[in-house]
Amino acid sequence: MEKAILEDVFTFVGIVVAMGCFTGILITWLKQRRGKQLPPPELMRRLDEIAERVNRIETAVDATAIEVERISEGQRFTTRLLAERGTTPALVDQSAGTTNRR
């Protein structure tokens, strides 16, 4: 009985090893085949154009982020000034207490 189980285990291990070797050979062959094919010049030119566009978009997004940060700093400053101004007493109208001289 143990001999039959041992044979089944060896058969299973042999099948798994064979499948692994076949998969490794297939992947190696596909990698070599793909590596030999060079992209056409038109494709490379288009990829360069896309890279330039992405770079310009990135620059524009960075500039926009800087401007938004400046606006938010200005808003925080204005809010702080208004908050401080709300705690100080309002200025008294000086012209109401004086008499008109003509």
Secondary structure, 3 states (H helix, E strand, C coil): CHHHHHHHHHHHHHHHHHHHHHHHHHHHHHHHHHHHCCCCHHHHHHHHHHHHHHHHHHHHHHHHHHHHHHHHHHHHHHHHHHHHHHHCCCCCCHHHCCCCCC
